[in-house]
Amino acid sequence: MEQQEDVTGAARAAGGASDGRTGGAGRSTLDAVVAVREAVSAAVPGSARVAVRAPGTDDPQEVDVEVDVAEVAGPAPTPVPPSAPTPAPTTPAPSSVPTPGLSPDPGLLRLAEWFAQADAGTADDLWAASFGLYPARHFGAPAEPGPVGPGPVGPGPVGPGPVGPGLPGSAPAEPASDVSWWHGPTAHTPVQQRTREARPVRGLRRARRDAGALPVVLSGAEPGRPGKHRKPERSRTATVGAQDRSAAATAAERRIAARLLLAHPLVTASGPHADGFPLIRRHRDWLTERFDTLLGYRLLVGPWHARLHKAGLGPGAARRLEHPATGAPFTPGGYARLALALALLVDAPEQLPLGRLRAAMRTVGPEAAPAPDAARADLCMALAVLADWQVLLDVPVDPADPAGDETVLTVDRELARAVPAAPPARAADAADLIRHAAEAEPGTAVRRRLAETPVVLIADLSEERRDWLRDHRISGPAALADFLGLEAEHRAEGVALLDPAEELTDLALPGAGTLAQAALLLVERLVEEVRPLPGESTDADVPVPDALIDGVLGDIADEYGLPAGWRRDYLADRTALRRDSLDLLHRMGLIVRAPRGTRPPGWLLRAPAARYAPAHLLPEPGTGRHSRRDPEITIPAPAAPKAEQHA
């Protein structure tokens, strides 16, 4: 592993901040690490700074900072600057900065063409397959114990068994795996009981850093009677206890580092998750082995950054790249500009005028150029993401403004080379790359979906993967749950790994904000309207008429909009509220689009949506002034009166 420390070229090292906007499973680490860093700062003047900059600098202060980070990270070789020190030249005027011809990477140019020709959904899947920089996504709160509807609750045919608790001693009583999500325990939280304050930035909870997980120095003296001149001896019991606490601290650090990498596949020593970087370096050997064994992911850790190379999730993965500041989703043109910029930056000089980069992108870009306004927006989004990943520094606020052509950008070539995950040269086209990036043996493929997606439904798996999950229904999820600090929820339709800390996810449901509340209320009432009754088949997804969606959204907007302080733009534009609420539910795996050819086209409600349904719904569904039904669509209706639906 020492050889990894010296590898600095091509795609052997990576770093940068994550593109996830809300996930934060790594903004802080164990108090023990903080204490060590403070101790080192006290011993080495000036080492408290963590602002490490791009490789190649000979600033002594910057090198000392990296040495301090390595000391905090544990017994690792002292890192050296990736390139031999050279005298730092004075940066000349922008017009005189030498800019040799930019040589684009052919594979990334092909990728840019595929992005430009793709539709929105295919472009999202192609990004996940070629970059693998998406964060993990999981449900939060576990279901309340005890069933809501009829169904067996005792040990099922697989036996009670372990379910992979997130923390020692926290294993809940898990219902039998033949209980359906439609009628099983729920995790419902009333919207009116939630606070409307902004959700705090997710970080590692203080509860996870309790005294039992920290190193403790034992005096050995008798409690209450230390003695004035006595030097206490360490007892055997105290030694064993200290070893246990040390083992617990190590396990906690490894879990924190694993969660950080799964939430943010790019971590740098100077980025927003720098506090977690020492843990990754300290446990890099163990993390590399576990990620490779469980998920088939390649982890590369260098002196300046760490990169977890994730695989693609296949078609329809519902993962997309968003603007780091505004949250606007990338368009195919934005993805094309991103790939085009990376194709030019992998071999670019460290000092590159913005005008030169823009001219080169126009020269080698796809022939079908977008409209000027769209091209301007696409360029701004692409460079904003590259700045967020720390591939580029000194990016102006509006990089598409010709007035900024003389601005000199600082390029980190190592990060630029490390960003792409799947070589485009191995694929014939975009669909081939998406398909090949998700290929793996059945066990690895199922574990990847368990680790990255909110829920894995048996009906969505191929026959081989279905057989594997059936044979490893308990042990498969349990291994990942222990590795990542999650809890397994088994149901007849599939398995979900839950994160009660609500950190290992980029989307929050339940959550604060207009969309999260509207989506939760919508799915609650849709479940009450259309879910199968006890005794009916629960194998298939349930169609939801568009008229029902419109009516329910109108009712909840009238009831909750103004009292709950929802955004006025959504209250004024119900079409946007409908679109974005359904998009959130779709990305969480609670609804899917009806197959092509379905008339009329619409949405299908999935079984896991019922875990958010309340035991009693007030007011009764379908009674608001907006409620209506589409007479052309047959909805699965109960044979008994409506009041019996809540039994």
N, C-alpha and C positions, 0 to 999 in steps of 0.2 A: 504493500500500500504506500510505502514511502515514494515509489516511483510516480504515483499520482500527483504528489506534491509538486513535481518538477515539470509536469506536462502543462504547457501553456499555449500550444498552438491548436489550429483546426477546431474541432468540436469536442475537445477533451476537457474543457472547463467552462463554466457558465456562471451566471449570476443575474442580479437585477431584482427589482420589485415585482410582485405579482400583479396580474391584471385583475384579480378578484376585487370587487369593490367593498364587500361587506365581510368576507371571511377574515378572521384574525387569529387563527390558531397558532400564534407565535409572536405576538407583539411584546410578550414578556416571558421570562423564564423563571427557573427556581430562584428563590431568595439566596440560596447557597451560591449560585453563580454570580449574582449581584454582589454578594459579600466579597467573593474572591476578586472580582473586578475592582471593587473599592480598595481592597488591600493592595493590589498591584499598583493602582493609581497613586496610593500613598507612598509606595516604595520607589516608583519611577516618575519623577516630575514630568508633567505634560502628557502622561500616557492615558489620561482620562478621555481624551478625544478619540472618537471612533470613526472620524471622517476619513476613510481610506480612499484614495483616488486611483485613477486609472494606472495600469501597469506602465512601466517605463520611466516613471519619475525618479529623481535622485534626491528628493527632499528628505533630509535625515529625519525630520519630525514624522513624516508619513511612514517611513520604514519602521521607526520605533513603535508606532501605533500598531502595526501588523504583528510585530513581535509580541506585544502585550496581549493581543487577541489570541495568539497561539498559546501563550502561557495559560490564559484562562481556559482555553479549550482542552488542556490536558497534555499528556506526554506525547506531543507530536513534534516532528522535526521543525526547527526554526525556519519559517518560510523566507524565501529570498525573492527579490523582485523578479518578475518573469523575464526581463531582458537585462542585458549588461548595462550598468550605469553609463550614461553619456552626459557630457556637459549640457545643462539646460539652456537652450538658446533663448534669446529674447524674442518674444513673438513679434514678427514684423507687422507692418500694416496689412490689413486684409487683402488689399490688391496685390501685395508682393509675396503672399504665402505660396510656396511652390505646390502645384496641384498636378501631378502627373496624370496621364490618362487613366480613367477608372476602368478596370477590367471586370465586367459582370460575371457572376457565377452562372453557368448555363442551366444547372438544375433549378435554381431559384427563378430564372427567367421563364422556364417552362411552367413553374408553379404560378407565376404571375399571370401567364396566359390562361391557365385553367381557371384561376379565380375570376378573371375578367369575363370569361364565357359562361360561368356558372350562374344558376339562380340563387336566391338568398339562402334557402335551406341547404343546398349542396355546398355553397361556399362556407357555411358554418361547419358542416361535417368535414370539409377539406381542411379547414383551419385546425380542428381538433386532431385530425389524423397527421398533419404535416408538422405541427408545432407542439402539440401535447402540453400546452400551458394552461389547461383548464383546471380550476379548483375542484376538490371533492364537494359533493352535495348530499346532505342527509336530513332526515326528519329529526326533530328535536325531542320534545317531551315524550316519554313512554306512555303507553295506554294505562288507564286506571285498572287496578286488579279487579277481576270478576267480570263475567260476560254481561253485555247489555241485552242480547237476545238469546233465544233458545240455542242449545248446542252443548256438546260435551265439554267439560272443563277439566276433568281429571287427567292423569298421565295418558298420553296417546300411545299409539303403537310403537313409537320410537323411544318411549320411556322419558322420564323427566329430564335427566342428563344436564350437563352444563350448557349454558347459553352464552358464554363469553362475556362476563361483566366487564364494564369499563374500569372499575376500581375494585380492589380486593374486598370481598365481603359484601358487595353491592348487588349480587345476583337476585333479580326479582323472581317471583313465582310466575313462571311462563305457562300460558294456557297450552292445551294440546294443539299439535300442528294441524289437526283436522277442523279447527274452528275457523270459519270464514271471517274475513275482514268486514264483510257486510253486516254481520251480527255479533262480532266480537267486542272486546273492551274498546273504549274510545279514549282519545286524548283531547277532548273538547275543552276549550277555554272560552268563556263568553267574551265577546268583544267589549261590552260595556265595562268589564272589570279590568281591562288593561289600561295602563297609563298611556297618555298621549304624548309624553315627552319623547324627545329624540332618543333612539336606541343607542346606548354607548358603544364605542368601538370595541369589537370583540377582542378579548385577550385571554390569557390563561388565568383561570379563576384562582383567587387566593386560597380557596378551599382545597385546591389540589396541591398547594405548597404548605401543607401543615407541618407541625413539628416532627411528625413521624417520618417525613421524607427528607429531613435535613440532617446533615452531620451534627452530632452532639458530642461535646467534650465533657466527659464525666470526671468529676473530681475524686471519686472513690471515698470521700469522707462520709461519716455517718450523718444522716440528715439531721440538721438542727444542732449538731455537736462537731463542728469541723476541727476544733483544737487549734490552739494559738500557734504552736511551732510544728505541728504534725504535718508530714508529707504523706498523704494517703496513697495506698497502693490500689491498683486497678484489679478488681475482682474478676473471676472467671465469668460470672454472670454478666457483669458490666461489659466485658469484652465481647461476649456473644451478642448482647443487645446492641452494641455499637456496630458490629458486623451486619446485623440484621437491618439496622437503619441505613447503613452504607449501601447494602443491596437494594433497599427500597428506594433510596435516592437515585441510584443508577437506573433502576427500572423506570422511575418517573422521568428522568432526563431523556432516556431513549424514547419513551412514548411521546414526550413533548416534541422532540426533534422529528420523529416520524410524522406526527400530525402537521407540523409546520411544513414539511416538504410536500405532503399530500395536498395541503391547502395552497401552497405557493411553491411551485416546482423550480423557481429561480430565487435564490437567496444570496445576497452579497454581504460582505463585511461592512459596507457603508450604506446599505439600503434601509428601508423602513423596518425590516425584520432582523437587523444586525444583532439584537440581543440573543436571538436563537442560533446565530451562526456558530458561536463557540461550541454549543452542544452538538451540532452536526459534525464539526471537525473532531470533537472528542470521541464520538461514537461512530465514526464513518465506516470502520470495518464491519461492525455489527449491523448497521443500517444497510450497507451495501449488500450484505448476504441476505438479510431478511426481505428487502424489496425484490431482489432477484428470485428468491425461492418462492415467495408468496404471490407476487404479481408479475414477475418477468420484467421488471423495470430496471433500467441501468442508472445507477447513481454515480456521479463523478464529483469529487470534492477536491478543490484546489486551495491554494493559500488565500485566494481573494473571493471566491464564490463557490456555490454548490449548485448542481443541476440534476434534477430528477427527470429522466427521459420517459415520459408516459407514452403509452400506446393509444391509438385511436379507439373510439367506442362504436364505430360502424355507422351506417346510415340512420338518420333520425335521432341522433344523440341529444339534441336540444341543448347544445353548448355553443356559445358564441363569444366573440371578443367585443368588448365595449370600451368606449372612450374613458380613460381613467378619471376624468374630472366630471363629465356630464352624464356618463352612463349610457350615451347613445349607442345603439348597436352598430357594428360595422356592416357596411354594404359590400357586395362583391368588388366594387371599385376600390373601396378602402383596403380590403385584403390584398388586391392586386398591387396597390401602391406600397403596401407594407413589404410584400415579397420583393418588389422591384427595388425598393430602397436597400433591403438586406443584401440583395444580389450585388449591389454596388459597394456596400460598406465592408464586406468581408475582407477585401484587399485594399481598402481605401487608406490614404495617409491619416495619421492621427489628427492633423489639423486640416479641415476641409471647409472651404467657403460654402455657404448654403446655396448661393447661385450656381456654383459648379455642380452640386448634387442635383439641383432641380433641372439643369440643362441636360445632364447625363440621363436622368429619368425620362425626360421627353424624347431623347434620342433612341433609347433602347426599349421604351415601353411598348405595350401591345398596340397593334395598328388601329384597332377600333378605340379611339380616344373618346372619353366621356365628354359631356357638355362642360363648358368652362366652370360654371358654378359647382357642378358635381365634382369635377377634378380638383377644384380648390378645397372643398370640404374633405375629400378623400385624402389629399396630401396632409392636411392639418391633423386628421385623425391618425394617420400612419406615423407621423413624426412625434405626435404626442405620446403614443404608445412606446416608441423607441426611446424617448426620453424617460418614460416611467420605468422601463426595463434597464435604464442606465447605459444603453448602447450609445446614445448621443447625449452630450452635455451642451449647455448654452443655446438651446433651441429657443427662438423668439416666440412671443405669444401668438403671432400670426405668421407662420413660416411660409404661407403662400403669398405674402405681400412682397412685391418686387423691391420695395425699399430696403428689405432685409437681406438682399443678395450678398452684401459684403460681410455679413455676420459669419464668423469663423466657428464651426462646430468642432467639438472634440469627440473623436470616434474611439470607442473601445472595440477593437477588432475581435478580441477573444469572445466577448459576449455576442457580437454579431454572428460569429461562426457557431456559437453554441445554441442559438435560439431554435433553428430548425431541428426537428427530431427525426422525421422519416425522409430518407433521400428520395426526391422526386424521380431521379433517374431510373429507379427500379420499377416504376409503374408506367403503364401505357397511356393512361388518362386519369382524370380526376376520380372517376368511379373505381378504377382499379386500385388507386392509392388508398382510398377510403376503405375498401374491402380488405386489402392486404395488411393495412396498419392495425386492423382489429383481429387478425387471425392469431390463434393461440390454441394450445391443447385445452381440452374441456375444463379441467380444474382451474387453470390459470385464467381462462376467459370468464368463468363464473366469479372467481374471486375479484377480478378487476371490476366487474359490475357491482359487486357487493361493496367494494371500497369506494367507488366513484359515484354511484347513483343512489337516489333515495330508496328505491325498492327494486327487487328482482322478482319478476313474475314468471312462474313456470311456463305459462302459455307463450311467453316471448322467446323462449330458449329453443335451440335446435334439439333434436332427439338425443345426441351424444351429451350435450350439456345438461339436458334434463335428467338423464340417467345419472350423471355425476352428482348433481345436486340431490337427487333422491338417495343416493348411496352415502352422501356426506352431509346430510341435512343439518346435523348438529355440529360435527367436528369442523366442517368447512367454515361456516360463519364464526365459530368460536375462536379459531386461530386468528382471524382478522380482528375480531372484537378485542382480544387480548393485546394484539399488536398495536392497535390504534386507540384503545380506551373507549370502545363503543359497547352497545348492548344489542343483542339479537332479538328480533321480534318474529316469531314463526307463525304463519297462518297457512290455511289450506291452499291459498293461491300462490304463495311464495314466501320470501324472507326479506326483511329490511333490517339494516344496521342503524341503530339510533344513536344520536349524540345528545345526551341530556344537557351537556354544557352549552349546546347551541353555538359551538365555535367552528366545527369542521363543516362548514357550508357557506356557499356564497349567496344563498337565498334563504330568507327567514319566513317560515309559516308555521305557527302564528308569528306575527310580527307587528311592529308599529308602522304607521303610515297608512295612507288612503288605500293603496293597492292591496297591501297585505290584509287589511281588515275587510275590504270589499270582496276579495277572493275567498277568504275564509267563510264569510257569511253566505256567499254564493254557493260554495261547495256544500255547506251544511244543508241548505234548503234543497239543493238538487238531490242530495242523497235521500232526504226524507220524501221527496216526490217520486223517485223512480227506482229505488233500490228493490231487489227481489224480496219477496216475503219469505219467512221461514218455510222450508219445504220446497220452494221453487229452485230451479237450477241457478247456480252462482258461477258457472264456468265462464260465461262470456261477459264482455263489457256491455253496458246498458246505454242505448241511444238516448240522447237528450235533444228535444226539439229546440230550434232557435227561438220560437215564440216563448217557450218556458224560460229560457235564459234571459230574454229581454224583459219579461214580466217580473221575474225574481229580482233582477238588478234594479229595475225601477222602484220596486217596493223597498228594498234595503237602502237605496239612495235617499228615498223620501224619509225613511225612518231613522237612519243613522247619519246622513250626510252632514247637515248643519249642526246637530247636537254633538257629534263626535269631532267636529272641526276638520272635515275632509277638505281636500284641495278644491278650490272653487272652479278651477279650470276643468277638473273631471266632472264636477256637478253640472257644469254648463254644457259639457260635451259628453253625453252618455255613450256615444259611439266609441270614443277613446277609452272611456272607463271599461266598456265591455271588452274591447280588443286587448287591453293590457292586463285585465283581470284574468281572462282566459289564457293569455300567454304565460302568466305566472303559474297557474294551475297546470298547464301543459309542461312547463319546465320542471315542475316538481313531480311529474309522473302521475298526477291524479286524473287527468283527462287526456284523450288522444283524438286526433282527427279521424273521422270516419274514412274507411278505405275509398280509394278513387272509384268512381262509378256509382257511389251511393247517391240515391235521389230521395229527398233533397240532401245535399252535403251538410254535414254538421259535426257534432262532437259525440264522443263516447265516454261515459263515466266509468272509471276503473274502481275495482274493489277497495284499494287502499284509501280512497277518498272517504270511506265510511268511518275511518278512525278519527275523523274530525267532527263527526255528527254528534249532536247533543242527545241526551236521553229523552228530553222533552223540548219541543220547539214552540216558542211563542213569539208572534202569533202563528196560527196554523198556516201551513204553506198553501199558496194558491188563493189567499183571501184578500190580498192587497188590491189597490185600484188598478195596478199595472198588470195583474196576473191574467193570463189568457192562455188558451191552448190552441195549437194548430190543428184544425179539423182533418188535415190531410195526413197526419202522422199518428200512428198507433203507438201509444206509450204503454209499457208494461204496467197494468193497473191492478190493484189488489181486488180480490173477489169479495173481501169483507169490507165493512165500513172503514172510513179513513181513520177513525179513532183507534182501530186495532193495529195500525201500522206502528204505533209507538209502544206496543206491548213488548 
